Amino acid sequence: MSRWRAALRRLSGNPSAVVGAVIVGGFLLVALFAGVLAPHSPYREYLISEVRLGESQIPGPRSGFPLGADERGRDLLSRLIYGSRQTLFVGVVATLIGLVAGVALGAVAAGGRSGSAGRAGPRGWVDVVVMRIVDVALSLPGLLLAISLAALVGHASQWTVIGAVAATNVPVFARLLRGCALAQLEREHVLAARALGVKQRWIVLRHVLPHALSPVLAQATLTLATAILDAAALSFLGLGDPDPARAEWGLMLGDGQRFFEIRPELAYYPALAIIVVALGFMLLGEAMREAIDPRNR
């Protein structure tokens, strides 16, 4: 049985993986078909005439509006559905940017090694410099680093959140890829390629990276959960897109907590959605990491 087929069999027999896959699959379906599933427009103020903030009155559930409306009279259910699309976009783009940059840094660092008993190669100083920078970044809490980077930008926007979250993910992928690549550099096929005179950069690109990416991709699923949480936290703190019309769970949570005494559901529902989706990605990612681990074969 091949490695991937064995990993898939272990994954399908893991209850945590099944639960995580169901949550993630449902989240993806809701995000992709938000325009079909949402009963109303998430931007139109249908019940604005019934909103009286001075009298602590925000419309609750009723016919046609199962979850009621928000402080602007917009359908809460529709905004939650459309918010899944925005949350998915921010989390996936931030994770992909961090993944690509981290893999590139990890490959450059691993390429500076000769692969013989851990001795540094001619460009070993590149590995030392890159890894020391990665160590400094990893020593800082990820959310604190993201907040600091987002605060440095004068104009907050959706791309500010994506850039800040992606920057916190780069050292995670770089460290993991470098470790896996250094382990691959000691394998027989790599030693044979080196004995045949293949240049180091082609050894890394053709013989090391394809075998070192499996655990990195599994880590990307876990990192996606963290990216969703960090993006929601930045939006909650007001460091994300300032447009109040945008349907995004972190922004909805930040707006809802201002009316917690009037309608706590405005904060409950976005928070519950963030928790469930992050849990799904964490369960699936952890199960994937265990399934592709050769020690579990």
C-alpha positions in Angstrom: 0.0 0.0 0.0 1.4 3.4 -0.9 2.1 6.0 1.7 -0.8 8.3 0.7 -3.2 5.5 0.4 -2.3 4.3 3.9 -2.6 7.8 5.2 -6.0 8.2 3.7 -7.1 4.9 5.3 -5.9 6.1 8.7 -7.6 9.4 8.1 -11.0 7.9 7.3 -10.9 5.8 10.4 -10.2 8.7 12.7 -13.4 10.1 14.3 -11.7 13.5 14.8 -10.8 13.7 11.1 -14.4 12.8 10.1 -15.9 15.5 12.4 -13.3 18.0 11.2 -14.0 17.2 7.5 -17.7 17.6 8.0 -17.3 21.0 9.6 -14.8 22.2 7.0 -16.9 20.8 4.1 -20.0 22.5 5.4 -18.1 25.8 5.9 -16.8 25.6 2.3 -20.3 24.9 0.9 -21.8 27.8 2.8 -19.0 30.1 1.7 -19.2 29.1 -2.0 -23.0 29.1 -2.3 -23.6 32.1 0.0 -25.6 33.9 -2.7 -28.0 30.9 -3.0 -28.3 30.1 0.7 -28.8 33.7 2.1 -32.5 34.5 2.3 -31.9 38.3 2.0 -29.3 40.8 0.9 -26.7 41.2 3.7 -26.5 45.0 3.0 -30.1 46.1 2.7 -31.6 47.7 5.9 -34.9 45.8 5.9 -35.9 46.5 9.5 -34.2 49.9 10.1 -37.6 51.5 10.9 -37.9 49.2 14.0 -34.4 49.9 15.3 -34.4 52.3 18.3 -31.1 52.2 20.0 -32.1 55.0 22.4 -34.9 52.7 23.6 -32.7 49.6 23.6 -34.7 48.0 20.8 -33.3 45.9 18.0 -35.6 43.6 16.0 -35.4 39.9 17.1 -36.4 36.7 15.3 -39.5 36.8 13.2 -41.1 35.4 10.1 -38.6 35.8 7.2 -35.8 36.7 9.6 -35.0 33.6 11.7 -32.2 35.3 13.6 -33.6 38.8 13.6 -31.7 41.9 12.5 -28.6 43.8 13.6 -28.3 47.4 14.8 -28.7 48.7 11.2 -31.8 46.6 10.5 -29.9 44.1 8.2 -30.8 40.4 8.2 -28.4 38.7 10.7 -28.6 35.2 9.1 -27.7 36.5 5.7 -24.8 38.5 7.1 -23.5 35.4 8.9 -23.7 33.4 5.7 -21.9 36.0 3.6 -19.4 36.5 6.4 -18.2 32.9 5.9 -17.1 33.8 2.4 -15.1 36.8 3.6 -13.6 34.8 6.5 -12.6 32.0 4.1 -11.0 34.4 1.7 -8.9 36.2 4.4 -7.8 32.9 6.0 -6.9 31.1 2.8 -5.0 34.0 1.2 -3.1 34.8 4.4 -2.2 31.1 4.8 -1.1 30.7 1.2 1.1 33.8 1.3 2.7 32.6 4.5 3.1 29.1 3.1 4.8 30.2 -0.1 7.1 32.7 1.7 7.9 30.2 4.5 8.7 27.3 2.0 11.0 29.6 0.0 12.9 30.7 3.2 13.1 27.1 4.5 14.4 25.9 1.1 17.0 28.6 1.0 18.1 27.8 4.5 18.3 24.1 3.8 20.2 24.7 0.6 23.0 26.2 2.6 23.7 22.8 4.2 25.9 20.2 2.7 23.8 17.4 4.1 26.7 15.5 5.6 26.3 15.1 9.4 24.7 18.4 9.7 27.8 20.3 8.5 27.3 23.7 6.9 28.0 24.0 3.2 29.6 26.9 1.3 26.5 29.0 1.9 25.9 27.9 5.4 25.9 31.5 6.6 22.6 31.9 4.7 21.1 29.2 6.9 22.4 30.8 10.0 21.1 34.2 9.2 17.6 33.0 8.0 17.1 30.7 11.0 18.1 33.4 13.5 15.6 35.7 12.1 13.0 33.0 12.2 13.9 32.2 15.8 13.3 35.9 16.8 9.9 35.9 15.0 8.9 32.6 16.7 9.9 34.0 20.1 7.1 36.6 19.8 3.4 35.6 20.3 1.8 35.3 16.9 -1.3 37.5 17.7 0.8 40.2 19.3 3.1 40.3 16.3 0.1 40.5 14.0 -1.4 43.3 16.0 1.9 45.2 16.0 2.3 44.8 12.2 -1.3 45.9 11.5 -1.0 48.9 13.8 2.1 50.1 11.9 0.0 50.6 8.8 -1.6 54.0 8.7 -4.8 52.9 6.8 -6.4 49.8 8.0 -8.0 47.5 5.3 -8.7 43.9 4.5 -5.2 43.5 3.0 -3.7 44.9 6.2 -5.2 41.9 8.1 -4.0 39.5 5.4 -0.5 40.8 5.4 -0.2 40.8 9.2 -1.5 37.3 9.6 0.6 36.0 6.7 3.8 37.5 8.3 3.2 35.6 11.5 2.8 32.3 9.6 6.1 32.6 7.6 8.5 31.5 10.3 6.3 28.5 11.2 6.5 27.1 7.7 10.1 28.1 7.3 11.2 26.2 10.4 9.1 23.1 9.6 10.3 23.0 5.9 13.9 23.4 6.9 13.7 20.6 9.4 12.0 18.2 6.9 14.4 19.2 4.2 17.5 18.6 6.3 16.2 15.1 7.1 15.7 14.4 3.4 19.2 15.6 2.6 20.5 12.5 4.4 18.5 10.0 2.4 20.1 7.7 -0.1 18.7 9.1 -3.2 20.0 12.6 -2.3 23.5 11.2 -1.5 23.4 9.4 -4.9 22.5 12.6 -6.7 25.3 14.5 -4.9 27.8 11.7 -5.8 26.8 12.2 -9.5 27.6 15.8 -9.3 24.1 17.3 -9.3 24.2 20.9 -8.1 22.9 21.7 -4.7 20.0 23.9 -5.8 18.7 21.1 -8.1 19.0 18.6 -5.3 16.8 20.8 -3.1 14.2 21.5 -5.8 13.9 18.1 -7.4 14.8 15.6 -4.7 14.2 17.3 -1.4 11.2 19.6 -1.6 8.7 17.1 -3.1 9.3 14.8 -0.2 9.5 17.5 2.5 6.2 19.2 1.6 3.8 16.6 3.1 4.1 17.7 6.7 4.1 21.3 5.7 0.8 20.9 3.9 -0.7 19.2 6.9 0.6 22.1 9.0 -1.1 24.5 6.6 -4.5 23.1 7.6 -3.7 23.8 11.3 -2.4 27.2 10.4 -5.6 28.1 8.5 -7.5 27.7 11.8 -5.1 30.1 13.5 -5.3 32.5 10.6 -9.1 32.7 10.9 -8.8 33.4 14.6 -6.1 36.0 14.2 -8.0 37.7 11.4 -11.1 37.8 13.5 -9.2 39.2 16.4 -7.7 42.0 14.3 -11.1 42.9 12.9 -12.6 42.8 16.4 -9.9 45.3 17.6 -10.6 47.7 14.8 -7.4 46.9 12.8 -9.2 45.4 9.8 -11.5 46.7 7.2 -13.3 49.8 8.7 -16.3 49.4 6.3 -19.3 48.6 8.5 -21.2 47.3 5.6 -18.8 44.4 5.0 -20.1 41.1 6.3 -17.1 39.6 8.2 -17.4 37.6 11.4 -14.7 39.4 13.4 -16.1 42.8 12.5 -19.6 41.6 13.3 -18.4 40.4 16.7 -16.8 43.7 17.4 -20.0 45.6 16.5 -22.2 43.1 18.4 -20.4 43.5 21.7 -21.4 47.2 21.8 -25.0 46.0 22.0 -24.4 43.1 24.3 -27.0 44.3 26.9 -29.6 44.8 24.2 -29.2 41.8 22.0 -26.3 39.5 23.0 -27.1 37.3 20.0 -25.3 39.8 17.8 -22.1 38.7 19.4 -23.0 35.1 20.2 -23.6 34.0 16.6 -20.4 35.3 15.0 -18.3 34.1 17.9 -19.9 30.6 17.7 -19.2 30.5 13.9 -15.6 31.4 14.4 -15.1 28.8 17.2 -16.8 26.0 15.2 -14.9 26.6 12.0 -11.5 27.0 13.7 -12.2 23.7 15.6 -13.0 21.9 12.4 -9.8 23.0 10.7 -7.8 22.1 13.9 -9.3 18.6 14.1 -8.7 17.9 10.4 -5.2 19.3 10.4 -4.1 17.4 13.5 -5.6 14.2 12.0 -3.7 14.8 8.8 -0.5 15.4 10.6 -0.8 12.1 12.4 -1.9 10.2 9.3 1.1 11.2 7.2 3.6 10.6 10.0 5.7 7.6 8.9 5.9 6.4 12.5 2.2 5.6 12.4 2.5 3.3 9.4 
